[in-house]
Amino acid sequence: MKFFYFESGNKNKFSIITTIPLFWIGSIYLFMILFYLEHKRLPIPSFDDPQNESCTFLYLIISSSFFIAILSYFYSIIEIVRNIKNSEIKLGRKTILVMSILLFTIQLKYDPFSLIEWIGD
């Protein structure tokens, strides 16, 4: 079964899925930077409503892709356990995989600038 083996057909899927959490974190911080440029201050949870900001399209992307990022995060953890010693995976992909898992974990656990609380509010 092709799902259980890391073959050449799965390389593109593997690299796309492992970068989804990085894309989600990048879009959150882009949204925060745009908020900062517009209001000259950082967002305050329970005070500023992100739905009423000028970048509503970016807010819709962030809020709708949160669950996709969570699923790809768990998929990445499974893949790192199964394929970290696989010699077919290049060092760059392994680095992106570990970096995306680490950054996504830090974002969810510590929530710098209270961005997840602000967007989820």
C-alpha positions in Angstrom: 0.0 0.0 0.0 1.5 3.3 -1.1 0.4 5.2 2.0 2.7 3.3 4.3 5.9 3.8 2.2 7.6 7.0 1.5 7.8 6.7 -2.3 8.5 9.4 -4.9 4.7 10.0 -5.4 4.4 11.1 -1.8 7.3 13.5 -1.7 5.3 16.5 -3.0 2.4 15.7 -0.7 4.8 15.4 2.2 6.5 18.7 1.6 3.1 20.6 1.1 1.5 19.1 4.2 4.5 19.9 6.4 4.6 23.5 5.4 0.9 24.2 6.1 1.5 25.0 9.8 4.3 27.4 8.8 2.0 29.1 6.3 -0.7 29.4 9.0 1.7 31.0 11.5 3.1 33.3 8.9 -0.4 34.5 7.9 -1.3 35.1 11.6 1.8 37.3 12.0 1.1 39.1 8.7 -2.4 39.9 10.1 -0.9 41.2 13.3 1.6 43.4 11.4 -1.2 44.8 9.2 -3.2 45.5 12.4 -0.1 47.2 13.9 0.5 49.4 10.8 -3.2 50.5 10.8 -3.6 51.1 14.5 0.0 51.8 15.7 -0.5 49.3 18.6 -0.6 45.5 19.1 -4.1 43.8 19.2 -5.7 43.4 22.5 -7.8 40.2 23.0 -11.5 40.8 24.0 -11.1 44.5 23.0 -10.3 44.5 19.2 -12.5 42.4 17.0 -10.5 40.9 14.1 -13.6 40.6 12.0 -14.0 44.3 11.9 -10.5 45.0 10.5 -9.7 46.0 6.9 -8.1 42.7 6.1 -11.2 40.5 6.5 -10.2 38.2 3.6 -6.9 37.3 5.5 -8.9 36.8 8.7 -11.2 34.3 6.9 -8.2 32.4 5.6 -6.7 32.2 9.1 -9.8 31.2 10.8 -10.8 28.6 8.2 -7.3 27.0 7.9 -6.8 26.5 11.7 -8.2 23.0 11.6 -6.3 22.1 8.4 -3.1 23.3 10.2 -3.9 21.1 13.2 -4.5 18.1 11.1 -1.3 18.6 9.1 0.5 19.1 12.4 -0.6 15.6 13.6 0.3 14.2 10.2 3.7 15.7 10.4 4.3 14.2 13.9 3.4 10.8 12.5 5.6 11.2 9.5 8.6 12.4 11.6 8.3 9.3 13.8 8.0 6.9 10.8 10.4 8.5 8.3 13.1 10.4 10.2 15.8 7.8 9.4 14.7 7.4 5.8 17.5 8.2 3.6 15.2 9.3 0.7 14.1 12.4 2.6 16.5 15.2 2.1 18.0 17.1 5.0 16.1 20.3 4.0 12.7 18.6 4.2 13.6 17.1 7.5 14.6 20.5 8.8 11.3 22.1 7.5 9.4 19.3 9.2 11.1 19.7 12.5 10.9 23.5 12.3 7.2 23.5 11.5 6.4 21.1 14.4 8.5 23.2 16.8 7.1 26.6 15.8 3.5 25.3 15.7 3.9 23.8 19.2 5.3 27.1 20.5 2.5 29.1 18.9 -0.2 26.9 20.4 1.4 26.4 23.9 2.7 29.9 24.6 0.7 32.0 22.2 3.1 34.9 21.7 1.3 38.3 21.5 -2.0 36.4 22.4 -2.7 36.1 18.7 -4.7 32.8 18.9 -6.8 34.2 21.8 -7.4 37.4 19.8 -8.4 35.6 16.6 -10.5 33.0 18.4 -12.3 35.6 20.5 
